[in-house]
Amino acid sequence: MVEFFSKERLKSMSFSGLGTPFILLMLLAMMTLPLPPVLLDILFTFNITLALVVLLASIYTMRPLEFAAFPTVLLMATLTRLALNVASTRVVLINGHNGPGAAGQVIESFGSVVVGGNYAVGLVVFAILVIINFVVVTKGAGRISEVSARFTLDAMPGKQMAIDADLNAGLLTQEEARERRSEVAQEADFYGAMDGASKFVRGDAVAGLLILFINILGGIAIGMGQHDLDFGTAMQYYALLTIGDGLVAQIPSLLLSTAAAIMVTRQNASRDMGEQMVMELFTRIKTLWIAAAVLGVMGLIPGMPHFAFLTLALLSAGTAFAITYHRKKQAEEVETQKQKEVAAPKEPELKELTWEDVPPVDPIGLEVGYRLIPLVDPSQDGKLMGRIKGVRKKLSQELGFLIPAVHIRDNLELAPNAYRITLMGVAVGDAEIYPDREMAINPGQVFGKVEGLETQDPAFGLEALWIESMQKENAQSMGYTVVDASTVVATHLSQLIQTHANELLGHEEVEQLLKSLSKGAPKLVENLVPGALPLGAVVKVLQNLLLEQVPIKDMRTIAETLAEYSTRSQDPAALTAAVRIALSRLIVQHINGLEPELPVITLDPSLEQLLHQSLQGSADEGVNIEPGLAEKLQQSLKEAADKQESIGKPAILLTAPGLRSSLSKFARFGVQGLHVLSYQEIPDNKQIRVVATVGQ
């Protein structure tokens, strides 16, 4: 026991977590112990101050999630007010026969000064406050909280899918995606808690009404039965004290109800509420002019209060004129600045043509119509530039070499909303987008329909709709993946770069890869190029790997394999096959992750034998297949691949090493998404499960 209460142990004890238990003990003390009137005055004043602080905090909070503790604060404030009601009821019923000042100066002031000492007026005022709080503010806020909580929970899957899409497109890092997911979860928790907290406010309003009638009836009974007061005197004393007590409690309750309503009715945007209201209320000056005209006409009607109506009419017209003048002045300043910038410089002197006048071909180009210029202009808050950098960084890390910079320029020959992606000066993809709308992509599992312009996702050809921004949360709740126009272009660019990565890798890039490898393995690079292979052969092997979607991150393994097999063959196709076997674990992991079982599609032995014979009789590397058989084989492979894709599994064709390269070319142009592996490319730790067999 002595050891348990040692000085070291007492010093190590933390008292930081005793705040909430202390508050609860205070609430229990207020409910059970008699409090002097002076302490009641202090606590009532503190209660009003707390309500004002909470109301102001809710007004000046930029976003609802910045005041995430609001439901808890609302609960504690409600419990404090109810505990004060119990304490003040005890004092009123015990000391009420002594007159209006028996329960403290705060209650006396509200009972005598606020309602003029007339308990009939007090009852009417109290009833009006209860109606405003219970019927209008509390009921509306409760309904909004309920709907917001339901819609927020319904929209969570769509928001999570949008975050995953941005992460896969390289627009977000792992930490940013984790923060976004945490924010989505916090938003759902907040609105769910607000839905429950609104019930506290509603119950508090009902409790205030019941406490009023119980106190009046109890006070009259105690005054007449125990203190020999006549009915009029008892009614005068206890009714005024009870009404003062009720008003002291009802005003903070109304303030907190208003704060709750403000929190659930404001938009989830980082903007001050007053600024947002002024900007959206006075956006259309026409409304102020019409209001001024209506007020002016009403002010001229005989019998109307001319001063009030005409004054407000002049104020509305003056506000409209001031805003119009201010906007006109801003527009003139902007126009003047544009004229200065657009002013044509002096024509330069003609000079002789040089090689500098022949522009080089951009490895990757993005041409945009004039309406899409704001997307790529940082001065106009264009987000596309940053997202393209994210795509380049992500693909460079995944593929294993530096993706060239994307040259962006406007093209007046394109449609206003169109863009075009070029590789080595040749167009490889184009589409039209709407920068003021969002694209809702149907991933195949949606349970509803939204209004919008029908289109297709340019990257993967999925069904999609261009919808208004205000429909985003509704579409996400129905299962759509909603992305903005910048994300559409970035995803399309990412998909095309992955498909044509082999065209972007040249001698310069391979030399940089070998230079980086030589820092850790200088002897290996020295023996490989030009000792074992020319640089051109190494470039061709790496291009072959990228053509078949194999990353070249593991340059050490690639270089060691090429150095080993270069003595047997200088053929790039044979060297590529050897490198693929060395990278078998990377290839399989890239296709199927870390799953221990590999689902594969195989060829019927007779068909495989027929393909071997046609390969031997072919002069080139392709398989010389009879057209009817080729069409049937292509259809069978496509059906098997679609079946695997429908269950979320990769489509893998497993074949003999001699057929792998030829069948890979055959599938590349006829069966999208089919990976062709040879028996030698299956790692020893993977189990094979045949899911389909394709015959003649």
Secondary structure as GFF3:
##gff-version 3
##sequence-region A 1 696
A	DSSP	alpha_helix	7	12	.	.	.	ID=ss1
A	DSSP	alpha_helix	19	32	.	.	.	ID=ss2
A	DSSP	alpha_helix	37	60	.	.	.	ID=ss3
A	DSSP	three_ten_helix	64	67	.	.	.	ID=ss4
A	DSSP	alpha_helix	70	95	.	.	.	ID=ss5
A	DSSP	three_ten_helix	96	98	.	.	.	ID=ss6
A	DSSP	three_ten_helix	100	103	.	.	.	ID=ss7
A	DSSP	alpha_helix	105	109	.	.	.	ID=ss8
A	DSSP	pi_helix	110	114	.	.	.	ID=ss9
A	DSSP	alpha_helix	119	131	.	.	.	ID=ss10
A	DSSP	pi_helix	132	138	.	.	.	ID=ss11
A	DSSP	alpha_helix	139	168	.	.	.	ID=ss12
A	DSSP	alpha_helix	174	226	.	.	.	ID=ss13
A	DSSP	alpha_helix	231	265	.	.	.	ID=ss14
A	DSSP	alpha_helix	273	281	.	.	.	ID=ss15
A	DSSP	alpha_helix	285	300	.	.	.	ID=ss16
A	DSSP	alpha_helix	306	342	.	.	.	ID=ss17
A	DSSP	three_ten_helix	355	357	.	.	.	ID=ss18
A	DSSP	beta_strand	364	368	.	.	.	ID=ss19
A	DSSP	three_ten_helix	370	372	.	.	.	ID=ss20
A	DSSP	alpha_helix	373	376	.	.	.	ID=ss21
A	DSSP	three_ten_helix	378	380	.	.	.	ID=ss22
A	DSSP	alpha_helix	384	399	.	.	.	ID=ss23
A	DSSP	beta_strand	406	410	.	.	.	ID=ss24
A	DSSP	beta_strand	418	423	.	.	.	ID=ss25
A	DSSP	beta_strand	426	432	.	.	.	ID=ss26
A	DSSP	beta_strand	438	441	.	.	.	ID=ss27
A	DSSP	beta_strand	453	456	.	.	.	ID=ss28
A	DSSP	beta_strand	463	467	.	.	.	ID=ss29
A	DSSP	three_ten_helix	469	471	.	.	.	ID=ss30
A	DSSP	alpha_helix	472	477	.	.	.	ID=ss31
A	DSSP	beta_strand	481	484	.	.	.	ID=ss32
A	DSSP	alpha_helix	485	499	.	.	.	ID=ss33
A	DSSP	alpha_helix	501	504	.	.	.	ID=ss34
A	DSSP	alpha_helix	507	518	.	.	.	ID=ss35
A	DSSP	alpha_helix	522	526	.	.	.	ID=ss36
A	DSSP	pi_helix	527	532	.	.	.	ID=ss37
A	DSSP	alpha_helix	535	547	.	.	.	ID=ss38
A	DSSP	alpha_helix	555	565	.	.	.	ID=ss39
A	DSSP	alpha_helix	572	582	.	.	.	ID=ss40
A	DSSP	alpha_helix	584	592	.	.	.	ID=ss41
A	DSSP	beta_strand	597	603	.	.	.	ID=ss42
A	DSSP	alpha_helix	605	616	.	.	.	ID=ss43
A	DSSP	alpha_helix	627	646	.	.	.	ID=ss44
A	DSSP	beta_strand	651	655	.	.	.	ID=ss45
A	DSSP	alpha_helix	657	670	.	.	.	ID=ss46
A	DSSP	beta_strand	674	678	.	.	.	ID=ss47
A	DSSP	three_ten_helix	679	681	.	.	.	ID=ss48
A	DSSP	beta_strand	687	694	.	.	.	ID=ss49
###
